[in-house]
């Protein structure tokens, strides 16, 4: 299904949400803020869902590596959150 230019623009704005989440989450991690983990988890989950929903319209190799990146973010964020809970 081919989307109109307006539809593609709206979907493009939706893709900005996980991107901003990753950038702000990375900044929070570097600044050693406690909120970076949940933000990174949310961004990775949202990004993964969007990739799966629009898989047929994406470049498959790029989508695969984006899912790999999301998986790495999920593992690191979950591991970090569990480590923090053990320390408290």
DRENDO-1510 file (C-alpha; in Angstrom, 1 decimal, always signed):
<recs>
REC; n; res; u; v; w
REC; 1; UNK; +0.0; +0.0; +0.0 .
REC; 2; UNK; +1.4; +3.3; -1.1 .
REC; 3; UNK; +0.9; +6.2; +1.4 .
REC; 4; UNK; +0.3; +9.8; +0.4 .
REC; 5; UNK; +3.0; +12.3; +1.0 .
REC; 6; UNK; +1.1; +13.6; +4.0 .
REC; 7; UNK; +0.8; +10.1; +5.4 .
REC; 8; UNK; +4.5; +9.5; +4.9 .
REC; 9; UNK; +5.2; +12.8; +6.7 .
REC; 10; UNK; +3.1; +11.8; +9.7 .
REC; 11; UNK; +4.8; +8.4; +9.9 .
REC; 12; UNK; +8.2; +10.2; +9.7 .
REC; 13; UNK; +7.2; +12.3; +12.7 .
REC; 14; UNK; +6.4; +9.0; +14.6 .
REC; 15; UNK; +9.9; +7.7; +13.8 .
REC; 16; UNK; +11.3; +10.8; +15.6 .
REC; 17; UNK; +9.8; +9.7; +18.9 .
REC; 18; UNK; +12.1; +6.7; +19.4 .
REC; 19; UNK; +15.1; +8.6; +17.9 .
REC; 20; UNK; +14.7; +11.4; +20.5 .
REC; 21; UNK; +14.3; +8.7; +23.2 .
REC; 22; UNK; +17.6; +7.1; +22.2 .
REC; 23; UNK; +19.4; +10.4; +22.1 .
REC; 24; UNK; +18.1; +11.7; +25.4 .
REC; 25; UNK; +18.5; +8.3; +27.0 .
REC; 26; UNK; +22.2; +8.2; +25.8 .
REC; 27; UNK; +22.7; +11.6; +27.3 .
REC; 28; UNK; +21.1; +10.5; +30.6 .
REC; 29; UNK; +23.4; +7.4; +30.7 .
REC; 30; UNK; +26.5; +9.6; +30.1 .
REC; 31; UNK; +25.3; +12.0; +32.8 .
REC; 32; UNK; +24.6; +9.0; +35.1 .
REC; 33; UNK; +20.9; +9.8; +35.5 .
REC; 34; UNK; +18.6; +7.0; +36.9 .
REC; 35; UNK; +15.9; +7.7; +34.3 .
REC; 36; UNK; +17.9; +6.7; +31.2 .
REC; 37; UNK; +17.1; +3.0; +31.5 .
REC; 38; UNK; +13.3; +3.2; +31.3 .
REC; 39; UNK; +13.6; +5.8; +28.6 .
REC; 40; UNK; +16.0; +3.7; +26.5 .
REC; 41; UNK; +13.7; +0.6; +27.1 .
REC; 42; UNK; +10.7; +2.5; +25.9 .
REC; 43; UNK; +12.5; +3.9; +22.8 .
REC; 44; UNK; +13.8; +0.4; +21.9 .
REC; 45; UNK; +10.4; -1.2; +22.3 .
REC; 46; UNK; +8.6; +1.5; +20.3 .
REC; 47; UNK; +11.3; +1.3; +17.6 .
REC; 48; UNK; +11.0; -2.5; +17.4 .
REC; 49; UNK; +7.2; -2.4; +17.1 .
REC; 50; UNK; +7.4; +0.2; +14.4 .
REC; 51; UNK; +10.0; -1.8; +12.4 .
REC; 52; UNK; +7.8; -4.9; +12.6 .
REC; 53; UNK; +4.7; -3.0; +11.5 .
REC; 54; UNK; +6.4; -1.4; +8.5 .
REC; 55; UNK; +8.8; -4.2; +7.7 .
REC; 56; UNK; +7.6; -4.5; +4.1 .
REC; 57; UNK; +8.3; -0.9; +3.3 .
REC; 58; UNK; +11.8; -0.8; +4.9 .
REC; 59; UNK; +15.2; -1.8; +3.6 .
REC; 60; UNK; +15.5; -5.3; +5.1 .
REC; 61; UNK; +19.2; -5.2; +6.0 .
REC; 62; UNK; +18.8; -1.9; +7.7 .
REC; 63; UNK; +15.7; -3.0; +9.5 .
REC; 64; UNK; +17.6; -6.1; +10.7 .
REC; 65; UNK; +20.5; -4.1; +12.1 .
REC; 66; UNK; +18.0; -1.7; +13.7 .
REC; 67; UNK; +16.4; -4.6; +15.5 .
REC; 68; UNK; +19.8; -5.8; +16.5 .
REC; 69; UNK; +20.6; -2.4; +17.9 .
REC; 70; UNK; +17.3; -2.3; +19.8 .
REC; 71; UNK; +18.0; -5.8; +21.2 .
REC; 72; UNK; +21.4; -4.6; +22.5 .
REC; 73; UNK; +19.8; -1.5; +24.1 .
REC; 74; UNK; +17.1; -3.7; +25.7 .
REC; 75; UNK; +19.7; -6.0; +27.2 .
REC; 76; UNK; +22.0; -3.2; +28.5 .
REC; 77; UNK; +19.1; -1.2; +29.9 .
REC; 78; UNK; +17.6; -4.2; +31.7 .
REC; 79; UNK; +21.0; -5.4; +33.0 .
REC; 80; UNK; +21.7; -1.9; +34.3 .
REC; 81; UNK; +18.3; -1.6; +36.0 .
REC; 82; UNK; +18.8; -5.0; +37.7 .
REC; 83; UNK; +22.3; -3.9; +38.8 .
REC; 84; UNK; +20.9; -0.7; +40.3 .
REC; 85; UNK; +18.2; -2.6; +42.2 .
REC; 86; UNK; +20.7; -5.0; +43.7 .
REC; 87; UNK; +22.8; -2.0; +44.9 .
REC; 88; UNK; +19.9; -0.4; +46.7 .
</recs>
